[in-house]
């Protein structure tokens, strides 16, 4: 968490330019990313509260899952 502001968000426009899209797509992508991040955070928090999972363990597991999906998908 925090990689978004350093790596992903600054490179989104460069990635979108490969598809020759208009500039307003950048706003659409950044808005969708923020909404999905907020919804996911609430869902993960609910799972952690319901299952009494250690937050540190859950954060480590989710970060590893994020690294796996970025590198292999």
VMD Tcl script that builds the backbone (N, CA, C; Angstrom):
set m [mol new atoms 219]
animate dup $m
set s [atomselect $m all]
$s set {name element resname resid chain x y z} {
  {N N UNK 1 A 0.861 -1.161 0.000}
  {CA C UNK 1 A 0.000 0.000 0.000}
  {C C UNK 1 A 0.905 1.221 0.000}
  {N N UNK 2 A 0.677 2.101 -0.874}
  {CA C UNK 2 A 1.547 3.242 -1.025}
  {C C UNK 2 A 2.338 3.175 -2.312}
  {N N UNK 3 A 2.401 2.010 -2.913}
  {CA C UNK 3 A 3.069 1.869 -4.203}
  {C C UNK 3 A 2.286 2.633 -5.261}
  {N N UNK 4 A 0.980 2.777 -5.033}
  {CA C UNK 4 A 0.135 3.458 -6.007}
  {C C UNK 4 A 0.613 4.875 -6.277}
  {N N UNK 5 A 0.894 5.608 -5.212}
  {CA C UNK 5 A 1.261 7.013 -5.392}
  {C C UNK 5 A 2.668 7.187 -5.942}
  {N N UNK 6 A 3.506 6.200 -5.818}
  {CA C UNK 6 A 4.890 6.326 -6.270}
  {C C UNK 6 A 5.124 5.737 -7.659}
  {N N UNK 7 A 4.451 4.656 -7.981}
  {CA C UNK 7 A 4.750 3.957 -9.233}
  {C C UNK 7 A 3.546 3.879 -10.162}
  {N N UNK 8 A 2.442 3.412 -9.653}
  {CA C UNK 8 A 1.305 3.111 -10.518}
  {C C UNK 8 A 0.630 4.375 -11.032}
  {N N UNK 9 A 0.264 5.298 -10.155}
  {CA C UNK 9 A -0.489 6.474 -10.587}
  {C C UNK 9 A 0.268 7.362 -11.565}
  {N N UNK 10 A 1.573 7.610 -11.379}
  {CA C UNK 10 A 2.273 8.435 -12.376}
  {C C UNK 10 A 2.407 7.771 -13.749}
  {N N UNK 11 A 2.350 6.457 -13.809}
  {CA C UNK 11 A 2.539 5.780 -15.087}
  {C C UNK 11 A 1.231 5.401 -15.772}
  {N N UNK 12 A 0.108 5.724 -15.172}
  {CA C UNK 12 A -1.177 5.356 -15.772}
  {C C UNK 12 A -1.368 6.065 -17.111}
  {N N UNK 13 A -1.050 7.349 -17.177}
  {CA C UNK 13 A -1.265 8.078 -18.423}
  {C C UNK 13 A -0.384 7.532 -19.542}
  {N N UNK 14 A 0.843 7.164 -19.220}
  {CA C UNK 14 A 1.721 6.573 -20.240}
  {C C UNK 14 A 1.160 5.255 -20.746}
  {N N UNK 15 A 0.579 4.488 -19.845}
  {CA C UNK 15 A -0.038 3.217 -20.245}
  {C C UNK 15 A -1.270 3.458 -21.111}
  {N N UNK 16 A -2.092 4.423 -20.738}
  {CA C UNK 16 A -3.304 4.702 -21.503}
  {C C UNK 16 A -2.994 5.256 -22.890}
  {N N UNK 17 A -1.883 5.956 -23.030}
  {CA C UNK 17 A -1.517 6.498 -24.332}
  {C C UNK 17 A -1.207 5.403 -25.345}
  {N N UNK 18 A -0.861 4.228 -24.888}
  {CA C UNK 18 A -0.623 3.115 -25.805}
  {C C UNK 18 A -1.900 2.714 -26.537}
  {N N UNK 19 A -3.058 3.028 -25.962}
  {CA C UNK 19 A -4.342 2.669 -26.563}
  {C C UNK 19 A -4.973 3.835 -27.324}
  {N N UNK 20 A -4.255 4.960 -27.423}
  {CA C UNK 20 A -4.716 6.143 -28.153}
  {C C UNK 20 A -6.093 6.609 -27.663}
  {N N UNK 21 A -6.231 6.737 -26.351}
  {CA C UNK 21 A -7.492 7.184 -25.766}
  {C C UNK 21 A -7.424 8.681 -25.465}
  {N N UNK 22 A -8.595 9.274 -25.258}
  {CA C UNK 22 A -8.661 10.690 -24.908}
  {C C UNK 22 A -8.188 10.896 -23.476}
  {N N UNK 23 A -7.929 12.181 -23.175}
  {CA C UNK 23 A -7.385 12.528 -21.866}
  {C C UNK 23 A -8.368 12.262 -20.730}
  {N N UNK 24 A -9.676 12.302 -21.001}
  {CA C UNK 24 A -10.655 12.103 -19.931}
  {C C UNK 24 A -10.668 10.664 -19.420}
  {N N UNK 25 A -10.111 9.725 -20.169}
  {CA C UNK 25 A -9.996 8.352 -19.675}
  {C C UNK 25 A -9.110 8.278 -18.434}
  {N N UNK 26 A -8.132 9.168 -18.350}
  {CA C UNK 26 A -7.265 9.198 -17.171}
  {C C UNK 26 A -8.089 9.465 -15.922}
  {N N UNK 27 A -8.985 10.434 -15.976}
  {CA C UNK 27 A -9.865 10.710 -14.844}
  {C C UNK 27 A -10.767 9.547 -14.529}
  {N N UNK 28 A -11.263 8.889 -15.556}
  {CA C UNK 28 A -12.130 7.726 -15.363}
  {C C UNK 28 A -11.380 6.583 -14.680}
  {N N UNK 29 A -10.177 6.323 -15.126}
  {CA C UNK 29 A -9.376 5.235 -14.545}
  {C C UNK 29 A -8.996 5.549 -13.105}
  {N N UNK 30 A -8.565 6.783 -12.833}
  {CA C UNK 30 A -8.174 7.152 -11.471}
  {C C UNK 30 A -9.371 7.141 -10.528}
  {N N UNK 31 A -10.533 7.561 -11.014}
  {CA C UNK 31 A -11.742 7.519 -10.181}
  {C C UNK 31 A -12.156 6.091 -9.895}
  {N N UNK 32 A -12.131 5.256 -10.908}
  {CA C UNK 32 A -12.494 3.850 -10.718}
  {C C UNK 32 A -11.519 3.172 -9.761}
  {N N UNK 33 A -10.246 3.504 -9.866}
  {CA C UNK 33 A -9.256 2.913 -8.972}
  {C C UNK 33 A -9.522 3.304 -7.521}
  {N N UNK 34 A -9.880 4.561 -7.301}
  {CA C UNK 34 A -10.162 5.023 -5.943}
  {C C UNK 34 A -11.409 4.359 -5.373}
  {N N UNK 35 A -12.455 4.235 -6.177}
  {CA C UNK 35 A -13.698 3.608 -5.718}
  {C C UNK 35 A -13.478 2.139 -5.408}
  {N N UNK 36 A -12.787 1.445 -6.268}
  {CA C UNK 36 A -12.531 0.017 -6.043}
  {C C UNK 36 A -11.622 -0.186 -4.832}
  {N N UNK 37 A -10.646 0.691 -4.640}
  {CA C UNK 37 A -9.768 0.591 -3.468}
  {C C UNK 37 A -10.548 0.782 -2.173}
  {N N UNK 38 A -11.467 1.738 -2.163}
  {CA C UNK 38 A -12.276 1.977 -0.963}
  {C C UNK 38 A -13.194 0.796 -0.680}
  {N N UNK 39 A -13.827 0.266 -1.715}
  {CA C UNK 39 A -14.719 -0.887 -1.535}
  {C C UNK 39 A -13.943 -2.116 -1.079}
  {N N UNK 40 A -12.786 -2.323 -1.648}
  {CA C UNK 40 A -11.969 -3.469 -1.267}
  {C C UNK 40 A -11.488 -3.345 0.173}
  {N N UNK 41 A -11.112 -2.149 0.576}
  {CA C UNK 41 A -10.653 -1.938 1.955}
  {C C UNK 41 A -11.768 -2.245 2.951}
  {N N UNK 42 A -12.991 -1.832 2.628}
  {CA C UNK 42 A -14.113 -2.143 3.525}
  {C C UNK 42 A -14.387 -3.642 3.577}
  {N N UNK 43 A -14.294 -4.302 2.435}
  {CA C UNK 43 A -14.526 -5.749 2.377}
  {C C UNK 43 A -13.454 -6.507 3.160}
  {N N UNK 44 A -12.206 -6.138 2.984}
  {CA C UNK 44 A -11.110 -6.795 3.695}
  {C C UNK 44 A -11.213 -6.523 5.192}
  {N N UNK 45 A -11.583 -5.306 5.569}
  {CA C UNK 45 A -11.776 -4.996 6.981}
  {C C UNK 45 A -12.897 -5.810 7.596}
  {N N UNK 46 A -13.969 -5.997 6.848}
  {CA C UNK 46 A -15.078 -6.825 7.333}
  {C C UNK 46 A -14.627 -8.277 7.517}
  {N N UNK 47 A -13.880 -8.791 6.563}
  {CA C UNK 47 A -13.374 -10.172 6.689}
  {C C UNK 47 A -12.444 -10.313 7.892}
  {N N UNK 48 A -11.609 -9.323 8.107}
  {CA C UNK 48 A -10.674 -9.381 9.234}
  {C C UNK 48 A -11.427 -9.347 10.558}
  {N N UNK 49 A -12.471 -8.526 10.644}
  {CA C UNK 49 A -13.254 -8.462 11.882}
  {C C UNK 49 A -14.061 -9.734 12.105}
  {N N UNK 50 A -14.624 -10.263 11.041}
  {CA C UNK 50 A -15.486 -11.445 11.150}
  {C C UNK 50 A -14.685 -12.693 11.514}
  {N N UNK 51 A -13.523 -12.846 10.925}
  {CA C UNK 51 A -12.733 -14.063 11.125}
  {C C UNK 51 A -11.663 -13.922 12.192}
  {N N UNK 52 A -11.572 -12.756 12.817}
  {CA C UNK 52 A -10.576 -12.496 13.867}
  {C C UNK 52 A -9.157 -12.780 13.388}
  {N N UNK 53 A -8.889 -12.346 12.164}
  {CA C UNK 53 A -7.572 -12.551 11.564}
  {C C UNK 53 A -6.663 -11.419 12.017}
  {N N UNK 54 A -5.414 -11.738 12.248}
  {CA C UNK 54 A -4.428 -10.730 12.597}
  {C C UNK 54 A -4.242 -9.780 11.407}
  {N N UNK 55 A -4.380 -8.495 11.636}
  {CA C UNK 55 A -4.304 -7.502 10.567}
  {C C UNK 55 A -2.918 -7.510 9.912}
  {N N UNK 56 A -1.878 -7.709 10.689}
  {CA C UNK 56 A -0.531 -7.743 10.134}
  {C C UNK 56 A -0.388 -8.913 9.164}
  {N N UNK 57 A -0.875 -10.074 9.549}
  {CA C UNK 57 A -0.821 -11.248 8.680}
  {C C UNK 57 A -1.651 -11.031 7.420}
  {N N UNK 58 A -2.840 -10.468 7.586}
  {CA C UNK 58 A -3.709 -10.227 6.443}
  {C C UNK 58 A -3.075 -9.225 5.479}
  {N N UNK 59 A -2.478 -8.164 6.002}
  {CA C UNK 59 A -1.802 -7.187 5.154}
  {C C UNK 59 A -0.632 -7.789 4.403}
  {N N UNK 60 A 0.140 -8.618 5.078}
  {CA C UNK 60 A 1.263 -9.287 4.423}
  {C C UNK 60 A 0.779 -10.205 3.314}
  {N N UNK 61 A -0.260 -10.969 3.600}
  {CA C UNK 61 A -0.813 -11.885 2.602}
  {C C UNK 61 A -1.347 -11.123 1.389}
  {N N UNK 62 A -2.070 -10.030 1.626}
  {CA C UNK 62 A -2.632 -9.264 0.514}
  {C C UNK 62 A -1.551 -8.555 -0.294}
  {N N UNK 63 A -0.501 -8.083 0.357}
  {CA C UNK 63 A 0.612 -7.472 -0.387}
  {C C UNK 63 A 1.325 -8.497 -1.252}
  {N N UNK 64 A 1.512 -9.700 -0.727}
  {CA C UNK 64 A 2.121 -10.758 -1.532}
  {C C UNK 64 A 1.227 -11.130 -2.711}
  {N N UNK 65 A -0.080 -11.151 -2.493}
  {CA C UNK 65 A -1.012 -11.431 -3.578}
  {C C UNK 65 A -0.949 -10.336 -4.645}
  {N N UNK 66 A -0.809 -9.085 -4.217}
  {CA C UNK 66 A -0.714 -7.988 -5.163}
  {C C UNK 66 A 0.577 -8.077 -5.979}
  {N N UNK 67 A 1.670 -8.392 -5.330}
  {CA C UNK 67 A 2.944 -8.558 -6.051}
  {C C UNK 67 A 2.841 -9.709 -7.035}
  {N N UNK 68 A 2.214 -10.791 -6.634}
  {CA C UNK 68 A 2.058 -11.942 -7.522}
  {C C UNK 68 A 1.230 -11.583 -8.746}
  {N N UNK 69 A 0.120 -10.875 -8.539}
  {CA C UNK 69 A -0.733 -10.538 -9.697}
  {C C UNK 69 A -0.072 -9.516 -10.598}
  {N N UNK 70 A 0.707 -8.597 -10.048}
  {CA C UNK 70 A 1.374 -7.604 -10.896}
  {C C UNK 70 A 2.455 -8.266 -11.741}
  {N N UNK 71 A 3.184 -9.209 -11.162}
  {CA C UNK 71 A 4.308 -9.808 -11.871}
  {C C UNK 71 A 3.938 -10.946 -12.820}
  {N N UNK 72 A 2.835 -11.633 -12.552}
  {CA C UNK 72 A 2.557 -12.831 -13.319}
  {C C UNK 72 A 1.276 -12.778 -14.130}
  {N N UNK 73 A 0.554 -11.688 -14.059}
  {CA C UNK 73 A -0.684 -11.627 -14.837}
  {C C UNK 73 A -0.561 -10.652 -15.965}
}
mol reanalyze $m
mol bondsrecalc $m
mol representation Tube
mol addrep $m
